[in-house]
Amino acid sequence: MKKIVFSTAITALFFTAGCAMEESSENEDGNNQNENGQTDDNAAGDLSSVQFYVPSEDHDEISIIDIPNSDVVGTIETGARPTTVTFASTMREAFVANQDDSTVEIIDTQEMEATDEIEVGPTPHGMALAADNNTLFVATVNDQYVDVINVENGEVDEQIDLGDDASANYPILENGELYVTDHENHKLHIVDTESLEVTETIETAEVPRVVAAANDSLYVAASDAGLLQEFDPEDGEHVRDIEVGGGATDIAVTEDVSQAVVSGMESDTLSLVDLDSGEVTETIEDLPGARHLSFNREESRIYVTLADSDEVAVIAMDGFTDEERITVGDNPHGIEIKALPGAGGSC
């Protein structure tokens, strides 16, 4: 998630106030509702709106959450069992992975409908889009490849072979390299994005899920081991393990790299980690199937999909408290922010 850093407190205050005024204006004049009291799809497709997209596996749809008022303002039909979503930098296109269809759909975010469907390998899961908005890496769980999509021609142009019996799960792009977790073999593969060859493989603890990069470190959520692991990307050396509880799934690191939030899908927990001390400082329990995470832009709240429900939990970072629940489709999976730089304030 990309955030804007403002140079002065006055600028930050201006944008925060702008967010509040935008919410108040919508509530007063009803611009986001139709005559039946339902949300207007035109508002949901507004390019300048600051939103979360949440794929729901059991409903085959994406719920669109308006961040300022925590309302679901629209839905988009998808293929079977959508998992994760990512956006082009223009926010005009979204890409959603459909597990059971083995497809990736390209969504027009203004028209709120699919414009293309691309066949990929079995059970697509995590995705990573290159800065050119044209090269999309898709991890397919049930084979040993990462598919490389040319967005312009809508085809899988190449495949990255991770080796026999590999099972790609979540990829990220960082400094010209692709990092891909292999949850069946407890590995993290490092791929050169020019040659599309695996250059190094790092052993992880059992069942790595999400990998995140921050401040010259790699962080891996190892679910069966209940660990947040840190590695040095330069040499692949293991730095430390932080115990976070069972089912560690996703990682969100604050922009100043002082804290990390780690979800625990099997333990129904959310852990707040002090990255300086390597200690868990706060834990929230009773979050059914706590799965994927995303901050709002000012990092005042973190949003958590609850896989064993039809809700997204809203967690206030100040005090680390469960503040609110937003109802979405059943079995929500990923969550990704749609926000143009400079639009929508700090929401």
N, C-alpha and C positions, 0 to 999 in steps of 0.2 A: 504494500500500500504506500503510495507516495503522498507526502504531506508537505505543506508550505511552511517554511521557517520565516517569521517576520522579524525585522531588524529592531523594532522598538515596541515597548509596551503599549504605546498609543495605537499603533497599527493593529496589534493583536486585539486591543479592546474594541476598536472599530468593527472588526470582523465578527467578534463574539456578539456585540450588540446587534449587528446586522442579521445574524442568525436568529436571534430572539425576536427582532422586529418582523422578520419574514414569517416566522411561525405565528405571531400574533395577528398579522395581516390576513393570513390564510384562514385562521379561525374566525375572525370577525366578519369577513365578507363572503366566506363560503366558496372561494374560487376553486377549491380542490374537491368540491362535491357537486353532484348533479341534483336535479329537482327531487329525486327520490332519496336523497341523503347518502348516495353511494359515491365513491370516488370516481372522478372523471379520468378516463384513460388518457386524455390529452395532457393532463398534469403528469401522469406517470411516464409519458414519453418525452417530457421536456428535457432537452439536453443539458440545461443548466441546473436541474434539480440534483441534490445530493442524496443518494439512495444506496441501499444495499440490495443486491440480487441474491436470493436464497433458493437454490434448487431443492425440491422436495421429491424424494424417491418414490413414495407411494402415490403421489398425485400427478406425477409426470408434468410438473409445471415449475416455473420460477415465480416466487413471490417477490414483489418489489416493495421495499420498505422505505418510506420517506423518513429520513433521519431526524429532521427538526421536530416532527410531531409523533414519531413512532407508529404511524399508520401504515397498513398495507394498502398501497394506492393502485395496485394493478397486478395482474398475473400474465404470464406468457406460457403457452403450451409448448412442451418439449417432446422428445422421444422418450423411450422407456428407461426409467430409473436414472434420472440425471444426477450427477454427483457434484462436480465442481464447475465454476464459471470463471472466466478471466476476460478482461476488456482490452481493446485497442486503446492507445494513448489518447485518441480523439474522443473516446467514449461513445462513438457512433455505432460500434460493433461490439457485441459480446460473443464469446465462444463457450458452448456448454457441452460437456462430455456425457453421453448417454450410455450407461453400462450395458443394458440388455440389448440395445440395438447395435452396439459396436459402431457408433457414429459420433461425429462432432458436428453440431449445428452452429451456423453463423446467424446471430440475431441482430436485426436492425433495432437499435434501442429506442428510436423515435417512433417507428411504426409498430414496435413490440411484436414482431413476428420473425420466423425463420426465413432467411433468404437463400440458404444453401445447406445441404447436408452432405457430409464427407464420410465415406466408409473408412474405418480404421481397424486396427487389430482387436482381439477379443478383450472386452471389459475395460474400456478406457476409464482412466481415473483422474490423476493430476495432470495439469497442463502448465506450460510456461511459454509466453509469447516474447519473441525477440523485439528489440527496440525499433526494428524496421516495420513492425506491425504485419509482416508478411511471412515470417517463419514461426510456426507453432509446433512445439514439441509436446507429444502426447504419450504419457506412460500408460501402457496396456498391461493390465495385471496378469492376464492368462497366456502370455507368451514372453519371449526373452528379448523383445525389442522395444525401443522407443520410436514411434512413428514421427516423421518430420513432414509437416504439411506446408505446402506452398499455398498461402491463402488466396493469392491472386488467381491461380488457376484451379483452386479447389480440389487439389489432389495430394495424396501422399507421394512425395517425390523420392524420399529416401527413408531408410530405416537404420537405427543404431543398434548393433548387436551387443547386448550386455553379457553374453556368454550362456552356455548350456544351463537350463533350469532356472535362469534368472526370472524374477517377477517384479517388474517396475511398478512403483507405487506413486511417489510424489517427486516431481522435478522442480528445481529452481535454476535460474540463470544468474551468474555472478562473475564479473571480470573475464568475460569471454569463455567461461566454462559452464557446463551443465552438470549439476549435481543431482543424482537420482538415487532414491532409496530403494532397496531390494528387500522387501519384508520377509520373503521366504528363506533367504540365505543370510540374513543379518549382515548386510553390506551397504556401503555407500559408494556408488560408482561415480568417477569423475571423467567427464567427456569433453574433449576439445571440440568446440563448435565449428571450427574451420574444417578439420579432417573428419569429424564425426566418429572419432575413434576413442575407445576407453583408454585413458592414459594412466589411471591409478584406481585401485579399489581399496577401500578402508573397511576393516572389520568393525562392526558395531555390536552393541548388546542386542538381546533378542527382540525381534520384530520392530525394526525401525519404521516409523511412519513419516511425519513431516520433517523436512530439513529446512533450516533458516540460516541466513547469513547476516552478520552484524559485526561491525568494528573489527574486521580481520579475524573473525572466528566463525566456525560452523557449529550450529546447534542441531542435535538430532533428538527427537522424541522416540525413545525405545519403549514400546508399550508393555510387552511382557515383563521386561526388567523393571519397569516403573521408574525410569531414569530420564533426566535431561542430560545428554552428553555433549561435551564441548571438544572440538577438534581444531587443530591448526591447519588451515587450508593450504599453506605453503608446503608442508611436508607430510600432511596427513596424520600427524602425531596426535594421540589421545591426550587431552589436557586434563579433564576432570569429569567426574560424575556427580550429579545432584539428584538426590532421591526426591521424587515428586508424587509417588503413588501409582497404583496400577492403571494400566490402559492409557499411558501417556500418548496423546494423539497429535495435537497441534501446538504451535509455539508462536507467540506474538511478542516481539522485543520492542521496548520503548525506543524512541528516536535517540535519546541520550545514552542508550545501552546500559542504563542503571538497573532495569528490571525486565523480567520476562514473565509472561502469563502462559501457563501450560494447562491444557485441558486433559481430563482423564475420562475416556469414554466408558470403560468398564467399571471404574470406581465412582462415576457420577460426581466428579470433583473438578474444581478449578483452583490451581495453585499460583500464588504470587511469589516469585523468586527474586531475591536480592542478588544480582550478578556479581557484586563486589565480594560479598561474603560467601556466596554459594549456598545460601540457606533459604528454605521456604519460610516466608514471614507471615503469610495468611493463607487459609484454605476455606473455600466455600463448598459445602456438601449439598447433597440432594438436588443435583442438576442432572436429570435423567438422560444418560447417554451424551454427556458433554463432549462435543465433537470439534467443530471448526470455529475459528476466532477471527475477528476483525475489529480494530480500533475505529472510532470516529476520528476525524482529522485532527482535533485538538488533543486526542488521547485522554479525554476526561471520562470516557466510557469504553468498555470493551463488550462486544456482542458475541454471543455463544449459541451455536445451533445445538438443540437438544434432540438427539437422534431418536430417543425413546419417547417422543412426544410430538406435538404439533406446534412447538414454540421456539422462539429465540429469546434467550435471557439477556437482559441489559444489566451490566455490572458497572457500578460507579467506582472509578479507580480511587477516588478520595474516600478512604475508609474501607475499600474493597467489599462492597455490599451488593446484594442481589436487589436491584432497584425496581425492575419491571419485567413483564413478560409480554411478548408480541406473538399473536397467533398467526401461524403460516400453514402450509400444507404438511401432511403427515410425513414423518421421517425426514426432516430437513438435513441436508448434508453440508455442502460448502456455504460460504458467505463471502461476498466480495463487494468492496465499495466502488460506486460509480460517482466520480467527482472530477469535474474539470478544474484545473488550477485557476484560482481567482474567482470562481463562481460558488455561491452558496455560503459564503463566510467560513467560519471555522467548524461547522457542524460535522 
